[in-house]
């Protein structure tokens, strides 16, 4: 993942306001957030177990 340097960025929907972007790793566009995926997997496994037994 590429490293994003600190810089100024325009606020969405505004021509003149800016905000500071702090240095961080840029996430991949296709990466899913892990917590909802993990919760969904646990729920799916529980439902499968309930159906089987």
PDB file of N, CA, C and O in Angstrom:
ATOM      1  N   UNK A   1       0.845  -1.194   0.000  1.00  0.00           N
ATOM      2  CA  UNK A   1       0.000   0.000   0.000  1.00  0.00           C
ATOM      3  C   UNK A   1       0.881   1.245   0.000  1.00  0.00           C
ATOM      4  O   UNK A   1       1.836   1.322   0.774  1.00  0.00           O
ATOM      5  N   UNK A   2       0.585   2.195  -0.834  1.00  0.00           N
ATOM      6  CA  UNK A   2       1.433   3.390  -0.895  1.00  0.00           C
ATOM      7  C   UNK A   2       1.275   4.267   0.337  1.00  0.00           C
ATOM      8  O   UNK A   2       0.225   4.274   0.980  1.00  0.00           O
ATOM      9  N   UNK A   3       2.325   5.003   0.654  1.00  0.00           N
ATOM     10  CA  UNK A   3       2.332   5.902   1.796  1.00  0.00           C
ATOM     11  C   UNK A   3       1.893   7.282   1.330  1.00  0.00           C
ATOM     12  O   UNK A   3       2.433   7.814   0.360  1.00  0.00           O
ATOM     13  N   UNK A   4       0.912   7.865   2.019  1.00  0.00           N
ATOM     14  CA  UNK A   4       0.396   9.186   1.668  1.00  0.00           C
ATOM     15  C   UNK A   4       1.069  10.221   2.561  1.00  0.00           C
ATOM     16  O   UNK A   4       1.019  10.111   3.786  1.00  0.00           O
ATOM     17  N   UNK A   5       1.700  11.227   1.954  1.00  0.00           N
ATOM     18  CA  UNK A   5       2.341  12.284   2.726  1.00  0.00           C
ATOM     19  C   UNK A   5       1.304  13.291   3.205  1.00  0.00           C
ATOM     20  O   UNK A   5       0.192  13.358   2.682  1.00  0.00           O
ATOM     21  N   UNK A   6       1.693  14.080   4.219  1.00  0.00           N
ATOM     22  CA  UNK A   6       0.789  15.123   4.716  1.00  0.00           C
ATOM     23  C   UNK A   6       0.680  16.229   3.674  1.00  0.00           C
ATOM     24  O   UNK A   6       1.688  16.702   3.149  1.00  0.00           O
ATOM     25  N   UNK A   7      -0.552  16.638   3.380  1.00  0.00           N
ATOM     26  CA  UNK A   7      -0.766  17.695   2.397  1.00  0.00           C
ATOM     27  C   UNK A   7      -2.132  18.328   2.645  1.00  0.00           C
ATOM     28  O   UNK A   7      -2.912  17.854   3.471  1.00  0.00           O
ATOM     29  N   UNK A   8      -2.405  19.403   1.918  1.00  0.00           N
ATOM     30  CA  UNK A   8      -3.697  20.087   2.025  1.00  0.00           C
ATOM     31  C   UNK A   8      -4.646  19.533   0.974  1.00  0.00           C
ATOM     32  O   UNK A   8      -4.243  19.245  -0.153  1.00  0.00           O
ATOM     33  N   UNK A   9      -5.903  19.387   1.353  1.00  0.00           N
ATOM     34  CA  UNK A   9      -6.891  18.832   0.431  1.00  0.00           C
ATOM     35  C   UNK A   9      -8.163  19.658   0.533  1.00  0.00           C
ATOM     36  O   UNK A   9      -8.529  20.113   1.616  1.00  0.00           O
ATOM     37  N   UNK A  10      -8.836  19.851  -0.597  1.00  0.00           N
ATOM     38  CA  UNK A  10     -10.091  20.602  -0.573  1.00  0.00           C
ATOM     39  C   UNK A  10     -11.192  19.760   0.059  1.00  0.00           C
ATOM     40  O   UNK A  10     -11.277  18.551  -0.157  1.00  0.00           O
ATOM     41  N   UNK A  11     -12.037  20.433   0.851  1.00  0.00           N
ATOM     42  CA  UNK A  11     -13.170  19.751   1.464  1.00  0.00           C
ATOM     43  C   UNK A  11     -14.203  19.473   0.373  1.00  0.00           C
ATOM     44  O   UNK A  11     -14.492  20.360  -0.429  1.00  0.00           O
ATOM     45  N   UNK A  12     -14.766  18.265   0.323  1.00  0.00           N
ATOM     46  CA  UNK A  12     -15.775  17.981  -0.700  1.00  0.00           C
ATOM     47  C   UNK A  12     -16.959  18.943  -0.601  1.00  0.00           C
ATOM     48  O   UNK A  12     -17.457  19.224   0.489  1.00  0.00           O
ATOM     49  N   UNK A  13     -17.395  19.437  -1.745  1.00  0.00           N
ATOM     50  CA  UNK A  13     -18.529  20.350  -1.773  1.00  0.00           C
ATOM     51  C   UNK A  13     -18.177  21.786  -1.461  1.00  0.00           C
ATOM     52  O   UNK A  13     -19.073  22.613  -1.296  1.00  0.00           O
ATOM     53  N   UNK A  14     -16.894  22.107  -1.374  1.00  0.00           N
ATOM     54  CA  UNK A  14     -16.488  23.479  -1.072  1.00  0.00           C
ATOM     55  C   UNK A  14     -15.319  23.858  -1.972  1.00  0.00           C
ATOM     56  O   UNK A  14     -14.397  23.070  -2.179  1.00  0.00           O
ATOM     57  N   UNK A  15     -15.372  25.091  -2.510  1.00  0.00           N
ATOM     58  CA  UNK A  15     -14.297  25.542  -3.396  1.00  0.00           C
ATOM     59  C   UNK A  15     -13.108  26.115  -2.632  1.00  0.00           C
ATOM     60  O   UNK A  15     -11.978  26.068  -3.118  1.00  0.00           O
ATOM     61  N   UNK A  16     -13.355  26.655  -1.437  1.00  0.00           N
ATOM     62  CA  UNK A  16     -12.296  27.417  -0.772  1.00  0.00           C
ATOM     63  C   UNK A  16     -11.838  26.807   0.543  1.00  0.00           C
ATOM     64  O   UNK A  16     -10.754  27.151   1.014  1.00  0.00           O
ATOM     65  N   UNK A  17     -12.615  25.915   1.160  1.00  0.00           N
ATOM     66  CA  UNK A  17     -12.172  25.301   2.411  1.00  0.00           C
ATOM     67  C   UNK A  17     -11.194  24.169   2.123  1.00  0.00           C
ATOM     68  O   UNK A  17     -11.345  23.437   1.145  1.00  0.00           O
ATOM     69  N   UNK A  18     -10.200  24.036   2.976  1.00  0.00           N
ATOM     70  CA  UNK A  18      -9.243  22.938   2.846  1.00  0.00           C
ATOM     71  C   UNK A  18      -9.130  22.224   4.182  1.00  0.00           C
ATOM     72  O   UNK A  18      -9.511  22.757   5.224  1.00  0.00           O
ATOM     73  N   UNK A  19      -8.602  21.019   4.133  1.00  0.00           N
ATOM     74  CA  UNK A  19      -8.339  20.250   5.335  1.00  0.00           C
ATOM     75  C   UNK A  19      -6.958  19.624   5.188  1.00  0.00           C
ATOM     76  O   UNK A  19      -6.463  19.450   4.074  1.00  0.00           O
ATOM     77  N   UNK A  20      -6.345  19.290   6.306  1.00  0.00           N
ATOM     78  CA  UNK A  20      -5.013  18.686   6.274  1.00  0.00           C
ATOM     79  C   UNK A  20      -5.143  17.169   6.268  1.00  0.00           C
ATOM     80  O   UNK A  20      -5.815  16.587   7.121  1.00  0.00           O
ATOM     81  N   UNK A  21      -4.499  16.542   5.304  1.00  0.00           N
ATOM     82  CA  UNK A  21      -4.440  15.085   5.251  1.00  0.00           C
ATOM     83  C   UNK A  21      -3.172  14.658   5.971  1.00  0.00           C
ATOM     84  O   UNK A  21      -2.074  15.076   5.603  1.00  0.00           O
ATOM     85  N   UNK A  22      -3.318  13.829   6.995  1.00  0.00           N
ATOM     86  CA  UNK A  22      -2.158  13.387   7.765  1.00  0.00           C
ATOM     87  C   UNK A  22      -1.480  12.211   7.069  1.00  0.00           C
ATOM     88  O   UNK A  22      -2.118  11.496   6.296  1.00  0.00           O
ATOM     89  N   UNK A  23      -0.195  12.008   7.339  1.00  0.00           N
ATOM     90  CA  UNK A  23       0.498  10.875   6.714  1.00  0.00           C
ATOM     91  C   UNK A  23      -0.138   9.546   7.121  1.00  0.00           C
ATOM     92  O   UNK A  23      -0.419   9.327   8.300  1.00  0.00           O
ATOM     93  N   UNK A  24      -0.362   8.674   6.164  1.00  0.00           N
ATOM     94  CA  UNK A  24      -0.977   7.379   6.442  1.00  0.00           C
ATOM     95  C   UNK A  24      -0.764   6.472   5.231  1.00  0.00           C
ATOM     96  O   UNK A  24      -0.391   6.913   4.144  1.00  0.00           O
ATOM     97  N   UNK A  25      -1.018   5.194   5.468  1.00  0.00           N
ATOM     98  CA  UNK A  25      -1.020   4.241   4.358  1.00  0.00           C
ATOM     99  C   UNK A  25      -2.353   4.351   3.647  1.00  0.00           C
ATOM    100  O   UNK A  25      -3.401   4.379   4.291  1.00  0.00           O
ATOM    101  N   UNK A  26      -2.323   4.415   2.310  1.00  0.00           N
ATOM    102  CA  UNK A  26      -3.569   4.443   1.559  1.00  0.00           C
ATOM    103  C   UNK A  26      -4.099   3.024   1.415  1.00  0.00           C
ATOM    104  O   UNK A  26      -3.376   2.111   1.018  1.00  0.00           O
ATOM    105  N   UNK A  27      -5.375   2.858   1.745  1.00  0.00           N
ATOM    106  CA  UNK A  27      -5.982   1.527   1.633  1.00  0.00           C
ATOM    107  C   UNK A  27      -6.252   1.203   0.170  1.00  0.00           C
ATOM    108  O   UNK A  27      -6.454   2.095  -0.654  1.00  0.00           O
ATOM    109  N   UNK A  28      -6.251  -0.094  -0.136  1.00  0.00           N
ATOM    110  CA  UNK A  28      -6.624  -0.517  -1.482  1.00  0.00           C
ATOM    111  C   UNK A  28      -8.100  -0.221  -1.713  1.00  0.00           C
ATOM    112  O   UNK A  28      -8.907  -0.305  -0.788  1.00  0.00           O
ATOM    113  N   UNK A  29      -8.450   0.125  -2.948  1.00  0.00           N
ATOM    114  CA  UNK A  29      -9.837   0.473  -3.258  1.00  0.00           C
ATOM    115  C   UNK A  29     -10.745  -0.747  -3.134  1.00  0.00           C
ATOM    116  O   UNK A  29     -11.914  -0.610  -2.774  1.00  0.00           O
ATOM    117  N   UNK A  30     -10.224  -1.933  -3.427  1.00  0.00           N
ATOM    118  CA  UNK A  30     -11.052  -3.126  -3.401  1.00  0.00           C
ATOM    119  C   UNK A  30     -11.092  -3.829  -2.061  1.00  0.00           C
ATOM    120  O   UNK A  30     -11.768  -4.848  -1.926  1.00  0.00           O
ATOM    121  N   UNK A  31     -10.387  -3.314  -1.068  1.00  0.00           N
ATOM    122  CA  UNK A  31     -10.332  -4.008   0.212  1.00  0.00           C
ATOM    123  C   UNK A  31     -11.610  -3.766   1.001  1.00  0.00           C
ATOM    124  O   UNK A  31     -12.075  -2.633   1.121  1.00  0.00           O
ATOM    125  N   UNK A  32     -12.166  -4.834   1.532  1.00  0.00           N
ATOM    126  CA  UNK A  32     -13.369  -4.721   2.344  1.00  0.00           C
ATOM    127  C   UNK A  32     -12.967  -4.489   3.792  1.00  0.00           C
ATOM    128  O   UNK A  32     -11.928  -4.980   4.233  1.00  0.00           O
ATOM    129  N   UNK A  33     -13.782  -3.745   4.536  1.00  0.00           N
ATOM    130  CA  UNK A  33     -13.503  -3.611   5.975  1.00  0.00           C
ATOM    131  C   UNK A  33     -13.612  -4.974   6.659  1.00  0.00           C
ATOM    132  O   UNK A  33     -14.555  -5.725   6.409  1.00  0.00           O
ATOM    133  N   UNK A  34     -12.649  -5.289   7.518  1.00  0.00           N
ATOM    134  CA  UNK A  34     -12.544  -6.647   8.044  1.00  0.00           C
ATOM    135  C   UNK A  34     -13.606  -6.960   9.089  1.00  0.00           C
ATOM    136  O   UNK A  34     -14.081  -8.094   9.152  1.00  0.00           O
ATOM    137  N   UNK A  35     -13.988  -5.997   9.902  1.00  0.00           N
ATOM    138  CA  UNK A  35     -14.906  -6.285  11.012  1.00  0.00           C
ATOM    139  C   UNK A  35     -16.287  -6.712  10.497  1.00  0.00           C
ATOM    140  O   UNK A  35     -16.784  -7.749  10.938  1.00  0.00           O
ATOM    141  N   UNK A  36     -16.938  -5.963   9.581  1.00  0.00           N
ATOM    142  CA  UNK A  36     -18.250  -6.440   9.087  1.00  0.00           C
ATOM    143  C   UNK A  36     -18.152  -7.781   8.364  1.00  0.00           C
ATOM    144  O   UNK A  36     -19.070  -8.596   8.456  1.00  0.00           O
ATOM    145  N   UNK A  37     -17.061  -8.020   7.650  1.00  0.00           N
ATOM    146  CA  UNK A  37     -16.897  -9.303   6.963  1.00  0.00           C
ATOM    147  C   UNK A  37     -16.780 -10.433   7.979  1.00  0.00           C
ATOM    148  O   UNK A  37     -17.368 -11.498   7.793  1.00  0.00           O
ATOM    149  N   UNK A  38     -16.023 -10.209   9.054  1.00  0.00           N
ATOM    150  CA  UNK A  38     -15.868 -11.242  10.084  1.00  0.00           C
ATOM    151  C   UNK A  38     -17.201 -11.514  10.777  1.00  0.00           C
ATOM    152  O   UNK A  38     -17.545 -12.671  11.017  1.00  0.00           O
ATOM    153  N   UNK A  39     -17.956 -10.463  11.101  1.00  0.00           N
ATOM    154  CA  UNK A  39     -19.258 -10.643  11.745  1.00  0.00           C
ATOM    155  C   UNK A  39     -20.196 -11.405  10.812  1.00  0.00           C
ATOM    156  O   UNK A  39     -20.914 -12.304  11.248  1.00  0.00           O
ATOM    157  N   UNK A  40     -20.189 -11.044   9.531  1.00  0.00           N
ATOM    158  CA  UNK A  40     -21.035 -11.743   8.565  1.00  0.00           C
ATOM    159  C   UNK A  40     -20.672 -13.213   8.453  1.00  0.00           C
ATOM    160  O   UNK A  40     -21.556 -14.061   8.332  1.00  0.00           O
ATOM    161  N   UNK A  41     -19.381 -13.525   8.491  1.00  0.00           N
ATOM    162  CA  UNK A  41     -18.952 -14.920   8.400  1.00  0.00           C
ATOM    163  C   UNK A  41     -19.410 -15.706   9.629  1.00  0.00           C
ATOM    164  O   UNK A  41     -19.871 -16.841   9.504  1.00  0.00           O
ATOM    165  N   UNK A  42     -19.285 -15.111  10.808  1.00  0.00           N
ATOM    166  CA  UNK A  42     -19.712 -15.796  12.037  1.00  0.00           C
ATOM    167  C   UNK A  42     -21.215 -16.044  12.004  1.00  0.00           C
ATOM    168  O   UNK A  42     -21.672 -17.135  12.347  1.00  0.00           O
ATOM    169  N   UNK A  43     -21.986 -15.036  11.592  1.00  0.00           N
ATOM    170  CA  UNK A  43     -23.443 -15.194  11.515  1.00  0.00           C
ATOM    171  C   UNK A  43     -23.800 -16.280  10.503  1.00  0.00           C
ATOM    172  O   UNK A  43     -24.685 -17.096  10.760  1.00  0.00           O
ATOM    173  N   UNK A  44     -23.123 -16.298   9.357  1.00  0.00           N
ATOM    174  CA  UNK A  44     -23.413 -17.311   8.341  1.00  0.00           C
ATOM    175  C   UNK A  44     -23.115 -18.714   8.868  1.00  0.00           C
ATOM    176  O   UNK A  44     -23.877 -19.647   8.611  1.00  0.00           O
ATOM    177  N   UNK A  45     -22.013 -18.868   9.603  1.00  0.00           N
ATOM    178  CA  UNK A  45     -21.675 -20.181  10.162  1.00  0.00           C
ATOM    179  C   UNK A  45     -22.716 -20.609  11.187  1.00  0.00           C
ATOM    180  O   UNK A  45     -23.118 -21.772  11.209  1.00  0.00           O
ATOM    181  N   UNK A  46     -23.160 -19.680  12.040  1.00  0.00           N
ATOM    182  CA  UNK A  46     -24.180 -20.015  13.035  1.00  0.00           C
ATOM    183  C   UNK A  46     -25.483 -20.432  12.361  1.00  0.00           C
ATOM    184  O   UNK A  46     -26.120 -21.398  12.782  1.00  0.00           O
ATOM    185  N   UNK A  47     -25.879 -19.711  11.323  1.00  0.00           N
ATOM    186  CA  UNK A  47     -27.112 -20.060  10.608  1.00  0.00           C
ATOM    187  C   UNK A  47     -26.978 -21.438   9.972  1.00  0.00           C
ATOM    188  O   UNK A  47     -27.916 -22.235  10.018  1.00  0.00           O
ATOM    189  N   UNK A  48     -25.823 -21.726   9.378  1.00  0.00           N
ATOM    190  CA  UNK A  48     -25.617 -23.053   8.792  1.00  0.00           C
ATOM    191  C   UNK A  48     -25.695 -24.149   9.855  1.00  0.00           C
ATOM    192  O   UNK A  48     -26.279 -25.207   9.617  1.00  0.00           O
ATOM    193  N   UNK A  49     -25.108 -23.897  11.025  1.00  0.00           N
ATOM    194  CA  UNK A  49     -25.170 -24.894  12.095  1.00  0.00           C
ATOM    195  C   UNK A  49     -26.602 -25.103  12.562  1.00  0.00           C
ATOM    196  O   UNK A  49     -27.007 -26.233  12.834  1.00  0.00           O
ATOM    197  N   UNK A  50     -27.375 -24.018  12.657  1.00  0.00           N
ATOM    198  CA  UNK A  50     -28.775 -24.152  13.072  1.00  0.00           C
ATOM    199  C   UNK A  50     -29.577 -24.943  12.039  1.00  0.00           C
ATOM    200  O   UNK A  50     -30.449 -25.734  12.399  1.00  0.00           O
ATOM    201  N   UNK A  51     -29.282 -24.730  10.760  1.00  0.00           N
ATOM    202  CA  UNK A  51     -30.014 -25.452   9.715  1.00  0.00           C
ATOM    203  C   UNK A  51     -29.639 -26.932   9.719  1.00  0.00           C
ATOM    204  O   UNK A  51     -30.500 -27.792   9.537  1.00  0.00           O
ATOM    205  N   UNK A  52     -28.362 -27.228   9.926  1.00  0.00           N
ATOM    206  CA  UNK A  52     -27.901 -28.618   9.874  1.00  0.00           C
ATOM    207  C   UNK A  52     -28.448 -29.407  11.065  1.00  0.00           C
ATOM    208  O   UNK A  52     -28.915 -30.534  10.898  1.00  0.00           O
ATOM    209  N   UNK A  53     -28.395 -28.827  12.258  1.00  0.00           N
ATOM    210  CA  UNK A  53     -28.795 -29.572  13.464  1.00  0.00           C
ATOM    211  C   UNK A  53     -30.219 -29.249  13.851  1.00  0.00           C
ATOM    212  O   UNK A  53     -30.726 -29.782  14.838  1.00  0.00           O
TER     213      UNK A  53
END
